[in-house]
Amino acid sequence: MSLELSEDEFESIVVDELDALPDEMVEGLENLVFVTEARPEDGSLDLLGVYEGVALTDRDQYGFGELPDRIVLFREPLLAICDDLEALRHEIHVTLVHEIAHYYGIDDAELHRLGWA
């Protein structure tokens, strides 16, 4: 059985989990927006979140006028794997940390080594 929440309820939990992240993790975030969407473009339930942008470690001439990078959390896949709000909060937290790590240039192999993948 998966959890059911409205878009607003889901977004509220995402905001709460963002606020709960350590300051040192979020203070360096610039030109980045967090959004929620129902599902990935392919309609699958396999992807919980994605970082869309250029990692800090790969930026050369990045500056004014650049569209913001995005971290997208997918509501339906996250809800599908959670039985209760506690599990959902945990999965949102882990997904946020994972995608923010990509923003900082940390790849999946390093995240796995650190226990976040």
PDB file as gemmi writes it, atoms N, CA and C in Angstrom:
CRYST1    1.000    1.000    1.000  90.00  90.00  90.00 P 1                      
ATOM      1  N   MET A   1       0.849  -1.180   0.000  1.00  0.00           N  
ATOM      2  CA  MET A   1       0.000   0.000   0.000  1.00  0.00           C  
ATOM      3  C   MET A   1       0.893   1.241   0.000  1.00  0.00           C  
ATOM      4  N   SER A   2       0.624   2.135  -0.940  1.00  0.00           N  
ATOM      5  CA  SER A   2       1.417   3.357  -0.982  1.00  0.00           C  
ATOM      6  C   SER A   2       0.644   4.493  -0.313  1.00  0.00           C  
ATOM      7  N   LEU A   3       1.381   5.494   0.020  1.00  0.00           N  
ATOM      8  CA  LEU A   3       0.849   6.670   0.700  1.00  0.00           C  
ATOM      9  C   LEU A   3       0.172   7.589  -0.316  1.00  0.00           C  
ATOM     10  N   GLU A   4      -0.850   8.317   0.106  1.00  0.00           N  
ATOM     11  CA  GLU A   4      -1.500   9.286  -0.778  1.00  0.00           C  
ATOM     12  C   GLU A   4      -1.507  10.656  -0.128  1.00  0.00           C  
ATOM     13  N   LEU A   5      -0.986  11.657  -0.857  1.00  0.00           N  
ATOM     14  CA  LEU A   5      -0.963  13.044  -0.402  1.00  0.00           C  
ATOM     15  C   LEU A   5      -1.257  13.950  -1.582  1.00  0.00           C  
ATOM     16  N   SER A   6      -1.825  15.103  -1.314  1.00  0.00           N  
ATOM     17  CA  SER A   6      -2.040  16.096  -2.373  1.00  0.00           C  
ATOM     18  C   SER A   6      -0.692  16.713  -2.737  1.00  0.00           C  
ATOM     19  N   GLU A   7      -0.655  17.425  -3.848  1.00  0.00           N  
ATOM     20  CA  GLU A   7       0.572  18.133  -4.246  1.00  0.00           C  
ATOM     21  C   GLU A   7       1.024  19.085  -3.148  1.00  0.00           C  
ATOM     22  N   ASP A   8       0.082  19.839  -2.587  1.00  0.00           N  
ATOM     23  CA  ASP A   8       0.422  20.814  -1.540  1.00  0.00           C  
ATOM     24  C   ASP A   8       0.973  20.145  -0.292  1.00  0.00           C  
ATOM     25  N   GLU A   9       0.357  19.036   0.122  1.00  0.00           N  
ATOM     26  CA  GLU A   9       0.838  18.313   1.301  1.00  0.00           C  
ATOM     27  C   GLU A   9       2.256  17.783   1.061  1.00  0.00           C  
ATOM     28  N   PHE A  10       2.483  17.244  -0.133  1.00  0.00           N  
ATOM     29  CA  PHE A  10       3.792  16.711  -0.485  1.00  0.00           C  
ATOM     30  C   PHE A  10       4.838  17.829  -0.483  1.00  0.00           C  
ATOM     31  N   GLU A  11       4.518  18.951  -1.139  1.00  0.00           N  
ATOM     32  CA  GLU A  11       5.452  20.080  -1.202  1.00  0.00           C  
ATOM     33  C   GLU A  11       5.776  20.606   0.190  1.00  0.00           C  
ATOM     34  N   SER A  12       4.807  20.604   1.068  1.00  0.00           N  
ATOM     35  CA  SER A  12       5.023  21.064   2.437  1.00  0.00           C  
ATOM     36  C   SER A  12       6.059  20.192   3.148  1.00  0.00           C  
ATOM     37  N   ILE A  13       5.998  18.889   2.935  1.00  0.00           N  
ATOM     38  CA  ILE A  13       6.974  17.983   3.541  1.00  0.00           C  
ATOM     39  C   ILE A  13       8.356  18.216   2.932  1.00  0.00           C  
ATOM     40  N   VAL A  14       8.412  18.443   1.622  1.00  0.00           N  
ATOM     41  CA  VAL A  14       9.699  18.730   0.972  1.00  0.00           C  
ATOM     42  C   VAL A  14      10.320  19.989   1.576  1.00  0.00           C  
ATOM     43  N   VAL A  15       9.517  21.035   1.763  1.00  0.00           N  
ATOM     44  CA  VAL A  15      10.023  22.279   2.360  1.00  0.00           C  
ATOM     45  C   VAL A  15      10.519  22.018   3.780  1.00  0.00           C  
ATOM     46  N   ASP A  16       9.768  21.246   4.557  1.00  0.00           N  
ATOM     47  CA  ASP A  16      10.194  20.909   5.921  1.00  0.00           C  
ATOM     48  C   ASP A  16      11.536  20.185   5.914  1.00  0.00           C  
ATOM     49  N   GLU A  17      11.694  19.241   4.992  1.00  0.00           N  
ATOM     50  CA  GLU A  17      12.944  18.467   4.931  1.00  0.00           C  
ATOM     51  C   GLU A  17      14.102  19.332   4.431  1.00  0.00           C  
ATOM     52  N   LEU A  18      13.825  20.258   3.527  1.00  0.00           N  
ATOM     53  CA  LEU A  18      14.866  21.208   3.104  1.00  0.00           C  
ATOM     54  C   LEU A  18      15.320  22.057   4.284  1.00  0.00           C  
ATOM     55  N   ASP A  19      14.363  22.538   5.052  1.00  0.00           N  
ATOM     56  CA  ASP A  19      14.682  23.371   6.219  1.00  0.00           C  
ATOM     57  C   ASP A  19      15.485  22.591   7.264  1.00  0.00           C  
ATOM     58  N   ALA A  20      15.319  21.277   7.296  1.00  0.00           N  
ATOM     59  CA  ALA A  20      15.992  20.453   8.299  1.00  0.00           C  
ATOM     60  C   ALA A  20      17.420  20.068   7.896  1.00  0.00           C  
ATOM     61  N   LEU A  21      17.793  20.340   6.647  1.00  0.00           N  
ATOM     62  CA  LEU A  21      19.146  19.986   6.209  1.00  0.00           C  
ATOM     63  C   LEU A  21      20.172  20.865   6.923  1.00  0.00           C  
ATOM     64  N   PRO A  22      21.378  20.337   7.140  1.00  0.00           N  
ATOM     65  CA  PRO A  22      22.416  21.117   7.818  1.00  0.00           C  
ATOM     66  C   PRO A  22      22.769  22.383   7.037  1.00  0.00           C  
ATOM     67  N   ASP A  23      23.028  23.464   7.760  1.00  0.00           N  
ATOM     68  CA  ASP A  23      23.366  24.742   7.125  1.00  0.00           C  
ATOM     69  C   ASP A  23      24.528  24.600   6.156  1.00  0.00           C  
ATOM     70  N   GLU A  24      25.565  23.844   6.538  1.00  0.00           N  
ATOM     71  CA  GLU A  24      26.741  23.736   5.681  1.00  0.00           C  
ATOM     72  C   GLU A  24      26.425  23.056   4.349  1.00  0.00           C  
ATOM     73  N   MET A  25      25.317  22.320   4.280  1.00  0.00           N  
ATOM     74  CA  MET A  25      24.932  21.674   3.032  1.00  0.00           C  
ATOM     75  C   MET A  25      24.191  22.649   2.113  1.00  0.00           C  
ATOM     76  N   VAL A  26      23.413  23.559   2.689  1.00  0.00           N  
ATOM     77  CA  VAL A  26      22.561  24.417   1.860  1.00  0.00           C  
ATOM     78  C   VAL A  26      23.092  25.840   1.671  1.00  0.00           C  
ATOM     79  N   GLU A  27      24.050  26.262   2.499  1.00  0.00           N  
ATOM     80  CA  GLU A  27      24.538  27.637   2.391  1.00  0.00           C  
ATOM     81  C   GLU A  27      25.214  27.922   1.059  1.00  0.00           C  
ATOM     82  N   GLY A  28      25.827  26.925   0.433  1.00  0.00           N  
ATOM     83  CA  GLY A  28      26.525  27.138  -0.829  1.00  0.00           C  
ATOM     84  C   GLY A  28      25.662  27.004  -2.064  1.00  0.00           C  
ATOM     85  N   LEU A  29      24.377  26.744  -1.881  1.00  0.00           N  
ATOM     86  CA  LEU A  29      23.494  26.553  -3.033  1.00  0.00           C  
ATOM     87  C   LEU A  29      23.148  27.903  -3.648  1.00  0.00           C  
ATOM     88  N   GLU A  30      23.500  28.089  -4.917  1.00  0.00           N  
ATOM     89  CA  GLU A  30      23.206  29.332  -5.614  1.00  0.00           C  
ATOM     90  C   GLU A  30      22.592  29.018  -6.963  1.00  0.00           C  
ATOM     91  N   ASN A  31      21.648  29.859  -7.371  1.00  0.00           N  
ATOM     92  CA  ASN A  31      20.990  29.730  -8.664  1.00  0.00           C  
ATOM     93  C   ASN A  31      20.438  28.315  -8.849  1.00  0.00           C  
ATOM     94  N   LEU A  32      19.745  27.849  -7.828  1.00  0.00           N  
ATOM     95  CA  LEU A  32      19.185  26.507  -7.802  1.00  0.00           C  
ATOM     96  C   LEU A  32      17.763  26.583  -7.273  1.00  0.00           C  
ATOM     97  N   VAL A  33      16.848  25.915  -7.964  1.00  0.00           N  
ATOM     98  CA  VAL A  33      15.465  25.856  -7.488  1.00  0.00           C  
ATOM     99  C   VAL A  33      15.092  24.403  -7.221  1.00  0.00           C  
ATOM    100  N   PHE A  34      14.226  24.233  -6.240  1.00  0.00           N  
ATOM    101  CA  PHE A  34      13.688  22.919  -5.904  1.00  0.00           C  
ATOM    102  C   PHE A  34      12.244  22.885  -6.375  1.00  0.00           C  
ATOM    103  N   VAL A  35      11.893  21.853  -7.125  1.00  0.00           N  
ATOM    104  CA  VAL A  35      10.525  21.725  -7.616  1.00  0.00           C  
ATOM    105  C   VAL A  35      10.055  20.284  -7.405  1.00  0.00           C  
ATOM    106  N   THR A  36       8.742  20.127  -7.409  1.00  0.00           N  
ATOM    107  CA  THR A  36       8.171  18.787  -7.376  1.00  0.00           C  
ATOM    108  C   THR A  36       7.347  18.589  -8.634  1.00  0.00           C  
ATOM    109  N   GLU A  37       7.378  17.381  -9.128  1.00  0.00           N  
ATOM    110  CA  GLU A  37       6.565  16.996 -10.282  1.00  0.00           C  
ATOM    111  C   GLU A  37       5.953  15.640  -9.975  1.00  0.00           C  
ATOM    112  N   ALA A  38       4.886  15.316 -10.686  1.00  0.00           N  
ATOM    113  CA  ALA A  38       4.196  14.051 -10.439  1.00  0.00           C  
ATOM    114  C   ALA A  38       5.099  12.853 -10.731  1.00  0.00           C  
ATOM    115  N   ARG A  39       5.653  12.828 -11.954  1.00  0.00           N  
ATOM    116  CA  ARG A  39       6.487  11.706 -12.400  1.00  0.00           C  
ATOM    117  C   ARG A  39       7.555  12.215 -13.359  1.00  0.00           C  
ATOM    118  N   PRO A  40       8.591  11.388 -13.579  1.00  0.00           N  
ATOM    119  CA  PRO A  40       9.554  11.735 -14.628  1.00  0.00           C  
ATOM    120  C   PRO A  40       8.861  11.768 -15.994  1.00  0.00           C  
ATOM    121  N   GLU A  41       9.510  12.382 -16.979  1.00  0.00           N  
ATOM    122  CA  GLU A  41       8.913  12.508 -18.314  1.00  0.00           C  
ATOM    123  C   GLU A  41       8.519  11.176 -18.917  1.00  0.00           C  
ATOM    124  N   ASP A  42       9.276  10.116 -18.617  1.00  0.00           N  
ATOM    125  CA  ASP A  42       8.956   8.809 -19.203  1.00  0.00           C  
ATOM    126  C   ASP A  42       7.787   8.120 -18.492  1.00  0.00           C  
ATOM    127  N   GLY A  43       7.263   8.752 -17.431  1.00  0.00           N  
ATOM    128  CA  GLY A  43       6.112   8.211 -16.728  1.00  0.00           C  
ATOM    129  C   GLY A  43       6.418   7.098 -15.743  1.00  0.00           C  
ATOM    130  N   SER A  44       7.695   6.753 -15.608  1.00  0.00           N  
ATOM    131  CA  SER A  44       8.065   5.632 -14.745  1.00  0.00           C  
ATOM    132  C   SER A  44       7.968   6.003 -13.266  1.00  0.00           C  
ATOM    133  N   LEU A  45       8.017   4.993 -12.445  1.00  0.00           N  
ATOM    134  CA  LEU A  45       8.057   5.189 -11.000  1.00  0.00           C  
ATOM    135  C   LEU A  45       9.437   4.836 -10.439  1.00  0.00           C  
ATOM    136  N   ASP A  46      10.427   4.700 -11.321  1.00  0.00           N  
ATOM    137  CA  ASP A  46      11.763   4.255 -10.915  1.00  0.00           C  
ATOM    138  C   ASP A  46      12.647   5.376 -10.394  1.00  0.00           C  
ATOM    139  N   LEU A  47      12.387   6.612 -10.790  1.00  0.00           N  
ATOM    140  CA  LEU A  47      13.259   7.729 -10.446  1.00  0.00           C  
ATOM    141  C   LEU A  47      12.608   8.585  -9.362  1.00  0.00           C  
ATOM    142  N   LEU A  48      13.324   8.780  -8.232  1.00  0.00           N  
ATOM    143  CA  LEU A  48      12.774   9.545  -7.116  1.00  0.00           C  
ATOM    144  C   LEU A  48      13.065  11.035  -7.237  1.00  0.00           C  
ATOM    145  N   GLY A  49      14.202  11.360  -7.843  1.00  0.00           N  
ATOM    146  CA  GLY A  49      14.585  12.756  -7.993  1.00  0.00           C  
ATOM    147  C   GLY A  49      15.675  12.875  -9.028  1.00  0.00           C  
ATOM    148  N   VAL A  50      15.928  14.128  -9.446  1.00  0.00           N  
ATOM    149  CA  VAL A  50      16.961  14.360 -10.444  1.00  0.00           C  
ATOM    150  C   VAL A  50      17.536  15.763 -10.258  1.00  0.00           C  
ATOM    151  N   TYR A  51      18.834  15.877 -10.530  1.00  0.00           N  
ATOM    152  CA  TYR A  51      19.496  17.180 -10.572  1.00  0.00           C  
ATOM    153  C   TYR A  51      19.672  17.545 -12.031  1.00  0.00           C  
ATOM    154  N   GLU A  52      19.164  18.705 -12.417  1.00  0.00           N  
ATOM    155  CA  GLU A  52      19.293  19.189 -13.794  1.00  0.00           C  
ATOM    156  C   GLU A  52      20.118  20.465 -13.765  1.00  0.00           C  
ATOM    157  N   GLY A  53      21.331  20.391 -14.278  1.00  0.00           N  
ATOM    158  CA  GLY A  53      22.180  21.569 -14.289  1.00  0.00           C  
ATOM    159  C   GLY A  53      23.627  21.214 -14.498  1.00  0.00           C  
ATOM    160  N   VAL A  54      24.484  22.168 -14.177  1.00  0.00           N  
ATOM    161  CA  VAL A  54      25.930  21.988 -14.305  1.00  0.00           C  
ATOM    162  C   VAL A  54      26.524  21.995 -12.901  1.00  0.00           C  
ATOM    163  N   ALA A  55      27.126  20.889 -12.526  1.00  0.00           N  
ATOM    164  CA  ALA A  55      27.713  20.775 -11.192  1.00  0.00           C  
ATOM    165  C   ALA A  55      28.753  21.861 -10.957  1.00  0.00           C  
ATOM    166  N   LEU A  56      28.892  22.287  -9.716  1.00  0.00           N  
ATOM    167  CA  LEU A  56      29.870  23.325  -9.377  1.00  0.00           C  
ATOM    168  C   LEU A  56      31.260  22.986  -9.884  1.00  0.00           C  
ATOM    169  N   THR A  57      31.628  21.723  -9.825  1.00  0.00           N  
ATOM    170  CA  THR A  57      32.966  21.306 -10.247  1.00  0.00           C  
ATOM    171  C   THR A  57      33.160  21.385 -11.759  1.00  0.00           C  
ATOM    172  N   ASP A  58      32.071  21.512 -12.515  1.00  0.00           N  
ATOM    173  CA  ASP A  58      32.156  21.560 -13.979  1.00  0.00           C  
ATOM    174  C   ASP A  58      31.890  22.946 -14.547  1.00  0.00           C  
ATOM    175  N   ARG A  59      31.735  23.945 -13.710  1.00  0.00           N  
ATOM    176  CA  ARG A  59      31.392  25.285 -14.180  1.00  0.00           C  
ATOM    177  C   ARG A  59      32.644  26.088 -14.514  1.00  0.00           C  
ATOM    178  N   ASP A  60      32.647  26.695 -15.707  1.00  0.00           N  
ATOM    179  CA  ASP A  60      33.746  27.574 -16.101  1.00  0.00           C  
ATOM    180  C   ASP A  60      33.265  29.018 -16.049  1.00  0.00           C  
ATOM    181  N   GLN A  61      32.590  29.426 -17.081  1.00  0.00           N  
ATOM    182  CA  GLN A  61      32.103  30.796 -17.210  1.00  0.00           C  
ATOM    183  C   GLN A  61      30.635  30.871 -16.822  1.00  0.00           C  
ATOM    184  N   TYR A  62      30.312  30.482 -15.615  1.00  0.00           N  
ATOM    185  CA  TYR A  62      28.930  30.447 -15.150  1.00  0.00           C  
ATOM    186  C   TYR A  62      28.653  31.759 -14.439  1.00  0.00           C  
ATOM    187  N   GLY A  63      27.579  32.426 -14.833  1.00  0.00           N  
ATOM    188  CA  GLY A  63      27.355  33.703 -14.171  1.00  0.00           C  
ATOM    189  C   GLY A  63      25.969  34.249 -14.379  1.00  0.00           C  
ATOM    190  N   PHE A  64      25.883  35.557 -14.470  1.00  0.00           N  
ATOM    191  CA  PHE A  64      24.603  36.243 -14.572  1.00  0.00           C  
ATOM    192  C   PHE A  64      23.843  35.806 -15.815  1.00  0.00           C  
ATOM    193  N   GLY A  65      22.535  35.741 -15.688  1.00  0.00           N  
ATOM    194  CA  GLY A  65      21.688  35.406 -16.824  1.00  0.00           C  
ATOM    195  C   GLY A  65      21.506  33.921 -17.043  1.00  0.00           C  
ATOM    196  N   GLU A  66      22.194  33.101 -16.276  1.00  0.00           N  
ATOM    197  CA  GLU A  66      22.023  31.659 -16.417  1.00  0.00           C  
ATOM    198  C   GLU A  66      20.689  31.255 -15.799  1.00  0.00           C  
ATOM    199  N   LEU A  67      19.983  30.374 -16.486  1.00  0.00           N  
ATOM    200  CA  LEU A  67      18.776  29.813 -15.885  1.00  0.00           C  
ATOM    201  C   LEU A  67      19.188  29.013 -14.659  1.00  0.00           C  
ATOM    202  N   PRO A  68      18.359  28.999 -13.633  1.00  0.00           N  
ATOM    203  CA  PRO A  68      18.745  28.239 -12.433  1.00  0.00           C  
ATOM    204  C   PRO A  68      18.780  26.738 -12.704  1.00  0.00           C  
ATOM    205  N   ASP A  69      19.704  26.073 -12.028  1.00  0.00           N  
ATOM    206  CA  ASP A  69      19.692  24.617 -12.013  1.00  0.00           C  
ATOM    207  C   ASP A  69      18.441  24.194 -11.256  1.00  0.00           C  
ATOM    208  N   ARG A  70      18.060  22.933 -11.444  1.00  0.00           N  
ATOM    209  CA  ARG A  70      16.848  22.436 -10.784  1.00  0.00           C  
ATOM    210  C   ARG A  70      17.117  21.115 -10.096  1.00  0.00           C  
ATOM    211  N   ILE A  71      16.527  20.964  -8.934  1.00  0.00           N  
ATOM    212  CA  ILE A  71      16.419  19.658  -8.307  1.00  0.00           C  
ATOM    213  C   ILE A  71      14.937  19.342  -8.281  1.00  0.00           C  
ATOM    214  N   VAL A  72      14.589  18.238  -8.913  1.00  0.00           N  
ATOM    215  CA  VAL A  72      13.190  17.833  -9.030  1.00  0.00           C  
ATOM    216  C   VAL A  72      12.967  16.590  -8.181  1.00  0.00           C  
ATOM    217  N   LEU A  73      11.959  16.642  -7.330  1.00  0.00           N  
ATOM    218  CA  LEU A  73      11.526  15.455  -6.591  1.00  0.00           C  
ATOM    219  C   LEU A  73      10.209  14.984  -7.191  1.00  0.00           C  
ATOM    220  N   PHE A  74      10.127  13.690  -7.463  1.00  0.00           N  
ATOM    221  CA  PHE A  74       8.949  13.130  -8.120  1.00  0.00           C  
ATOM    222  C   PHE A  74       8.003  12.532  -7.079  1.00  0.00           C  
ATOM    223  N   ARG A  75       6.833  13.149  -6.964  1.00  0.00           N  
ATOM    224  CA  ARG A  75       5.864  12.822  -5.924  1.00  0.00           C  
ATOM    225  C   ARG A  75       5.371  11.370  -6.002  1.00  0.00           C  
ATOM    226  N   GLU A  76       4.890  10.950  -7.142  1.00  0.00           N  
ATOM    227  CA  GLU A  76       4.278   9.620  -7.235  1.00  0.00           C  
ATOM    228  C   GLU A  76       5.275   8.487  -6.966  1.00  0.00           C  
ATOM    229  N   PRO A  77       6.499   8.523  -7.525  1.00  0.00           N  
ATOM    230  CA  PRO A  77       7.458   7.468  -7.181  1.00  0.00           C  
ATOM    231  C   PRO A  77       7.808   7.452  -5.691  1.00  0.00           C  
ATOM    232  N   LEU A  78       7.977   8.620  -5.086  1.00  0.00           N  
ATOM    233  CA  LEU A  78       8.286   8.665  -3.649  1.00  0.00           C  
ATOM    234  C   LEU A  78       7.123   8.122  -2.824  1.00  0.00           C  
ATOM    235  N   LEU A  79       5.912   8.521  -3.170  1.00  0.00           N  
ATOM    236  CA  LEU A  79       4.747   8.008  -2.431  1.00  0.00           C  
ATOM    237  C   LEU A  79       4.588   6.501  -2.614  1.00  0.00           C  
ATOM    238  N   ALA A  80       4.933   5.998  -3.799  1.00  0.00           N  
ATOM    239  CA  ALA A  80       4.735   4.572  -4.102  1.00  0.00           C  
ATOM    240  C   ALA A  80       5.604   3.662  -3.244  1.00  0.00           C  
ATOM    241  N   ILE A  81       6.737   4.166  -2.758  1.00  0.00           N  
ATOM    242  CA  ILE A  81       7.634   3.304  -1.982  1.00  0.00           C  
ATOM    243  C   ILE A  81       7.467   3.490  -0.476  1.00  0.00           C  
ATOM    244  N   CYS A  82       6.537   4.356  -0.071  1.00  0.00           N  
ATOM    245  CA  CYS A  82       6.401   4.670   1.359  1.00  0.00           C  
ATOM    246  C   CYS A  82       5.036   4.244   1.892  1.00  0.00           C  
ATOM    247  N   ASP A  83       5.066   3.638   3.084  1.00  0.00           N  
ATOM    248  CA  ASP A  83       3.830   3.202   3.736  1.00  0.00           C  
ATOM    249  C   ASP A  83       3.295   4.223   4.728  1.00  0.00           C  
ATOM    250  N   ASP A  84       4.168   5.154   5.177  1.00  0.00           N  
ATOM    251  CA  ASP A  84       3.719   6.137   6.161  1.00  0.00           C  
ATOM    252  C   ASP A  84       4.526   7.429   6.012  1.00  0.00           C  
ATOM    253  N   LEU A  85       4.126   8.445   6.745  1.00  0.00           N  
ATOM    254  CA  LEU A  85       4.769   9.755   6.636  1.00  0.00           C  
ATOM    255  C   LEU A  85       6.227   9.729   7.085  1.00  0.00           C  
ATOM    256  N   GLU A  86       6.533   8.922   8.085  1.00  0.00           N  
ATOM    257  CA  GLU A  86       7.917   8.831   8.560  1.00  0.00           C  
ATOM    258  C   GLU A  86       8.829   8.301   7.453  1.00  0.00           C  
ATOM    259  N   ALA A  87       8.378   7.262   6.765  1.00  0.00           N  
ATOM    260  CA  ALA A  87       9.154   6.702   5.656  1.00  0.00           C  
ATOM    261  C   ALA A  87       9.287   7.729   4.534  1.00  0.00           C  
ATOM    262  N   LEU A  88       8.210   8.457   4.248  1.00  0.00           N  
ATOM    263  CA  LEU A  88       8.250   9.471   3.198  1.00  0.00           C  
ATOM    264  C   LEU A  88       9.246  10.576   3.537  1.00  0.00           C  
ATOM    265  N   ARG A  89       9.214  11.060   4.768  1.00  0.00           N  
ATOM    266  CA  ARG A  89      10.169  12.099   5.188  1.00  0.00           C  
ATOM    267  C   ARG A  89      11.605  11.611   5.023  1.00  0.00           C  
ATOM    268  N   HIS A  90      11.855  10.363   5.404  1.00  0.00           N  
ATOM    269  CA  HIS A  90      13.192   9.793   5.265  1.00  0.00           C  
ATOM    270  C   HIS A  90      13.612   9.742   3.795  1.00  0.00           C  
ATOM    271  N   GLU A  91      12.739   9.240   2.930  1.00  0.00           N  
ATOM    272  CA  GLU A  91      13.068   9.116   1.505  1.00  0.00           C  
ATOM    273  C   GLU A  91      13.274  10.484   0.856  1.00  0.00           C  
ATOM    274  N   ILE A  92      12.471  11.466   1.228  1.00  0.00           N  
ATOM    275  CA  ILE A  92      12.646  12.823   0.704  1.00  0.00           C  
ATOM    276  C   ILE A  92      13.988  13.374   1.165  1.00  0.00           C  
ATOM    277  N   HIS A  93      14.328  13.168   2.437  1.00  0.00           N  
ATOM    278  CA  HIS A  93      15.604  13.638   2.977  1.00  0.00           C  
ATOM    279  C   HIS A  93      16.778  13.026   2.201  1.00  0.00           C  
ATOM    280  N   VAL A  94      16.759  11.709   2.036  1.00  0.00           N  
ATOM    281  CA  VAL A  94      17.839  11.018   1.331  1.00  0.00           C  
ATOM    282  C   VAL A  94      17.916  11.492  -0.121  1.00  0.00           C  
ATOM    283  N   THR A  95      16.768  11.672  -0.764  1.00  0.00           N  
ATOM    284  CA  THR A  95      16.753  12.127  -2.153  1.00  0.00           C  
ATOM    285  C   THR A  95      17.301  13.543  -2.270  1.00  0.00           C  
ATOM    286  N   LEU A  96      16.927  14.427  -1.365  1.00  0.00           N  
ATOM    287  CA  LEU A  96      17.466  15.792  -1.371  1.00  0.00           C  
ATOM    288  C   LEU A  96      18.984  15.777  -1.204  1.00  0.00           C  
ATOM    289  N   VAL A  97      19.479  15.024  -0.234  1.00  0.00           N  
ATOM    290  CA  VAL A  97      20.928  14.945  -0.009  1.00  0.00           C  
ATOM    291  C   VAL A  97      21.619  14.412  -1.264  1.00  0.00           C  
ATOM    292  N   HIS A  98      21.048  13.389  -1.870  1.00  0.00           N  
ATOM    293  CA  HIS A  98      21.614  12.767  -3.064  1.00  0.00           C  
ATOM    294  C   HIS A  98      21.712  13.786  -4.207  1.00  0.00           C  
ATOM    295  N   GLU A  99      20.629  14.492  -4.468  1.00  0.00           N  
ATOM    296  CA  GLU A  99      20.616  15.436  -5.593  1.00  0.00           C  
ATOM    297  C   GLU A  99      21.466  16.671  -5.308  1.00  0.00           C  
ATOM    298  N   ILE A 100      21.479  17.146  -4.059  1.00  0.00           N  
ATOM    299  CA  ILE A 100      22.344  18.274  -3.701  1.00  0.00           C  
ATOM    300  C   ILE A 100      23.809  17.862  -3.873  1.00  0.00           C  
ATOM    301  N   ALA A 101      24.125  16.623  -3.554  1.00  0.00           N  
ATOM    302  CA  ALA A 101      25.497  16.132  -3.756  1.00  0.00           C  
ATOM    303  C   ALA A 101      25.885  16.228  -5.228  1.00  0.00           C  
ATOM    304  N   HIS A 102      24.959  15.901  -6.139  1.00  0.00           N  
ATOM    305  CA  HIS A 102      25.245  16.038  -7.570  1.00  0.00           C  
ATOM    306  C   HIS A 102      25.522  17.502  -7.920  1.00  0.00           C  
ATOM    307  N   TYR A 103      24.803  18.426  -7.330  1.00  0.00           N  
ATOM    308  CA  TYR A 103      25.038  19.861  -7.533  1.00  0.00           C  
ATOM    309  C   TYR A 103      26.491  20.202  -7.169  1.00  0.00           C  
ATOM    310  N   TYR A 104      26.979  19.609  -6.087  1.00  0.00           N  
ATOM    311  CA  TYR A 104      28.352  19.862  -5.636  1.00  0.00           C  
ATOM    312  C   TYR A 104      29.396  19.037  -6.397  1.00  0.00           C  
ATOM    313  N   GLY A 105      28.936  18.231  -7.360  1.00  0.00           N  
ATOM    314  CA  GLY A 105      29.867  17.476  -8.190  1.00  0.00           C  
ATOM    315  C   GLY A 105      30.212  16.095  -7.662  1.00  0.00           C  
ATOM    316  N   ILE A 106      29.450  15.589  -6.704  1.00  0.00           N  
ATOM    317  CA  ILE A 106      29.688  14.250  -6.158  1.00  0.00           C  
ATOM    318  C   ILE A 106      28.885  13.246  -6.979  1.00  0.00           C  
ATOM    319  N   ASP A 107      29.574  12.281  -7.573  1.00  0.00           N  
ATOM    320  CA  ASP A 107      28.889  11.332  -8.454  1.00  0.00           C  
ATOM    321  C   ASP A 107      28.295  10.159  -7.668  1.00  0.00           C  
ATOM    322  N   ASP A 108      27.561   9.306  -8.386  1.00  0.00           N  
ATOM    323  CA  ASP A 108      26.871   8.188  -7.740  1.00  0.00           C  
ATOM    324  C   ASP A 108      27.838   7.219  -7.064  1.00  0.00           C  
ATOM    325  N   ALA A 109      29.012   6.991  -7.668  1.00  0.00           N  
ATOM    326  CA  ALA A 109      29.986   6.070  -7.072  1.00  0.00           C  
ATOM    327  C   ALA A 109      30.434   6.585  -5.702  1.00  0.00           C  
ATOM    328  N   GLU A 110      30.730   7.878  -5.608  1.00  0.00           N  
ATOM    329  CA  GLU A 110      31.153   8.462  -4.329  1.00  0.00           C  
ATOM    330  C   GLU A 110      29.993   8.458  -3.334  1.00  0.00           C  
ATOM    331  N   LEU A 111      28.782   8.754  -3.809  1.00  0.00           N  
ATOM    332  CA  LEU A 111      27.600   8.711  -2.921  1.00  0.00           C  
ATOM    333  C   LEU A 111      27.408   7.294  -2.369  1.00  0.00           C  
ATOM    334  N   HIS A 112      27.603   6.308  -3.218  1.00  0.00           N  
ATOM    335  CA  HIS A 112      27.469   4.923  -2.764  1.00  0.00           C  
ATOM    336  C   HIS A 112      28.518   4.616  -1.705  1.00  0.00           C  
ATOM    337  N   ARG A 113      29.756   5.066  -1.925  1.00  0.00           N  
ATOM    338  CA  ARG A 113      30.828   4.840  -0.960  1.00  0.00           C  
ATOM    339  C   ARG A 113      30.494   5.492   0.377  1.00  0.00           C  
ATOM    340  N   LEU A 114      29.816   6.662   0.327  1.00  0.00           N  
ATOM    341  CA  LEU A 114      29.451   7.382   1.535  1.00  0.00           C  
ATOM    342  C   LEU A 114      28.153   6.876   2.178  1.00  0.00           C  
ATOM    343  N   GLY A 115      27.465   5.941   1.487  1.00  0.00           N  
ATOM    344  CA  GLY A 115      26.241   5.378   2.032  1.00  0.00           C  
ATOM    345  C   GLY A 115      24.989   6.161   1.695  1.00  0.00           C  
ATOM    346  N   TRP A 116      25.044   7.045   0.680  1.00  0.00           N  
ATOM    347  CA  TRP A 116      23.889   7.871   0.314  1.00  0.00           C  
ATOM    348  C   TRP A 116      23.280   7.475  -1.019  1.00  0.00           C  
ATOM    349  N   ALA A 117      23.673   6.341  -1.579  1.00  0.00           N  
ATOM    350  CA  ALA A 117      23.109   5.943  -2.876  1.00  0.00           C  
ATOM    351  C   ALA A 117      22.509   4.564  -2.772  1.00  0.00           C  
TER     352      ALA A 117                                                      
END                                                                             
